[in-house]
Amino acid sequence: MRRREFLSIATLPVAHALQGASPGAGPGKVVGIDGAEAAGVDLTRTWSGSLCRARISNRSTRALRIKEVVLVDVDLQMPPATALYGEGFQMLSQTGGTLGAPVDYSQYTDARHYRMPQPGGARVFYGLTMLTPPGGETSLFAFTSCNRFSGAFAIRGASLQAVIDCEGVALEPGEAWDLEELMGWCSWYCFGPRVTAQQVLDNLDVVAKSFPDLRYVQIDDGYQSAMGDWLTTGAAFGGNVRTVLDAIRRRGFQPAIWVAPFVAEKASAIFRDHRDWFVRGDDGAPLRSDRVTFGGWRRGPWYAFDGTHPDVQQHFERLFRTMRNEWGCTYFKLDANFWGALHGGRFHDPRATRVEAYRRGMTAILRGAGDAFVLGCNHPIWPSAGLVHGSRSSNDIKRSWDRVMTTARQNLSRNWQNGRLWWNDPDAVVLAGELADNECRVHATAIYAAGGLVLSGDDLTAMPPARAAMLRKLLPPTGVAAEFDDDSFAIGHVRLPQARMLCLFNWDDAPQTRVARVDRAAAIVDVWSGEPVTVRDGTVSVGLPARDARLLRAV
């Protein structure tokens, strides 16, 4: 499949680079907060091949609030059957399908679940959009940065606009803007928010005896006394969280912990004592997040910390320095990061965008976290670039076929990010419980094909031996994501220095045959069964029952 690359940086004296559109790709415009074209603001676009840099400058004598900048407005001249892939603003939002029939990968979309405003009649994607007409080459449109403003692609029928969301920030007279140019065990999927200290310690014993390659032992949501009060342990945890973290370290493993740094519940001490630290509504009071977006999945509605507030930045730095230096945590799973980029509120710094609020908060967190590994979850994807070491690439896993299939597609669609932007986290591997053997093979093979972090989400004290053997074969992770022949994700190739791996999937409810070429193979073995696989003329042909997969090793 041939691909033309369209990388879009935003420069408004912000330079936005849009690769993929031609220099004659329709007029650009600057739109004021009232929805009309902003008089007195110049938009300059400079093309280098298919790369566009743009700049806006205010030549008027008054400050002008800018709603958005339309960099490109083009007729794609592509049919409704054109294959589509688009990223959302938030981690859980992805779209596939075609121009004529888009398909959301989950119900947690930017527009419906997070209630982000959308222009009428348009499908909006953030950061990256890919289009492949039938029999044609793929066009990739993308923004190369997201430091201040968020870049989006609005598609109506066969037309595409590349838009910079300026959030109504004022452009002062004479001012110009440049626009945008691991592995372990996790408590959440077996114990959820009711996790106890003893459950973590019991699983630590099993990890030490049977799964020593699971280097990180992570305490997930449920240890804290309240959302926002991360340094005090809740009574239900049944022990001091620091004591458990110390036990993990003494056994030779790395202590890891879950934190949702950008949110607090109303009953928390930090909300009671520091109401001025939170994003405000038009009335000047802390903004309940459920008034503008989803209010939170537990103990909500949440209130969002204002990352532009200097005291909040100091709080973040102190919090994570304490957890790193005094608690010994070397891995932080940051959840609910989307609320750090909350829309519809007012910030301490009135000239800051929500992207800047989020990035300032994250920068403070990184200062405190020091050399620890930082994973972003439920985070804004493009604004997190350069601020996280790992990125959750799918919805939460569940022990059901529908969720295995859905999360696999979400993860594999983002394989290109692994090792380039960050390490992908395909969420925990869950092999104990209700999944049938064939469905477990699909799940485990998809985790392997993702090439990113591997964390077990099972209660290892009750792990069936056959499933435990499968988990061991996933360790240690390779760090190399599979390259697939096409977006059916039927045949994936993992090229390792010492071997070539084939990931063969049947997502259907009827048997299928997968035929793949192998470029070097003295012998091929099915990793899960240990059985040899026949090679004829450099080709393998494998019959797959419904909902099944094979992981083959060619050496």
Sequence and secondary structure as in RCSB ss.txt:
>XXXX:A:sequence
MRRREFLSIATLPVAHALQGASPGAGPGKVVGIDGAEAAGVDLTRTWSGSLCRARISNRSTRALRIKEVVLVDVD
LQMPPATALYGEGFQMLSQTGGTLGAPVDYSQYTDARHYRMPQPGGARVFYGLTMLTPPGGETSLFAFTSCNRFS
GAFAIRGASLQAVIDCEGVALEPGEAWDLEELMGWCSWYCFGPRVTAQQVLDNLDVVAKSFPDLRYVQIDDGYQS
AMGDWLTTGAAFGGNVRTVLDAIRRRGFQPAIWVAPFVAEKASAIFRDHRDWFVRGDDGAPLRSDRVTFGGWRRG
PWYAFDGTHPDVQQHFERLFRTMRNEWGCTYFKLDANFWGALHGGRFHDPRATRVEAYRRGMTAILRGAGDAFVL
GCNHPIWPSAGLVHGSRSSNDIKRSWDRVMTTARQNLSRNWQNGRLWWNDPDAVVLAGELADNECRVHATAIYAA
GGLVLSGDDLTAMPPARAAMLRKLLPPTGVAAEFDDDSFAIGHVRLPQARMLCLFNWDDAPQTRVARVDRAAAIV
DVWSGEPVTVRDGTVSVGLPARDARLLRAV
>XXXX:A:secstr
  EEEEEEEEBTTTBEE  SS TTS   EEEETTSSB TTEEEEEEEETTEEEEEEEE SSS EEEEEEEEEEEE
    TT EEEEE SBTT EEEEBSSSEEESSS  TTTTS     TT EEEESEEEEE TTS EEEEEES  SSSE
EEEEEETTEEEEEEEEEEEEE TT EEE    EEEESHHHHGGG  HHHHHHHHHHHHHH TT  EEEE TTSEE
ETTEEEEE GGG S HHHHHHHHHHTT EEEEEE TTEE TTSHHHHH GGGB B TTSSB BGGGTS   SSS 
S EEB TTSHHHHHHHHHHHHIIIIIS   EEEE  GGGGG SS B SSTT  HHHHHHHHHHHHHHHHTTSEEE
E S BTGGGTTT SEEE SS   SSHHHHHHHHHHHHHTGGGBTTTBEEE   B  SSS  HHHHHHHHHHHHHH
 S EEE S GGG  HHHHHHHHHT S  S   EESSTT  EEEEE SS EEEEEEE SSS EEEEEE SS S EE
ETTT  EE  BTTEEEEEE TTEEEEEEE 
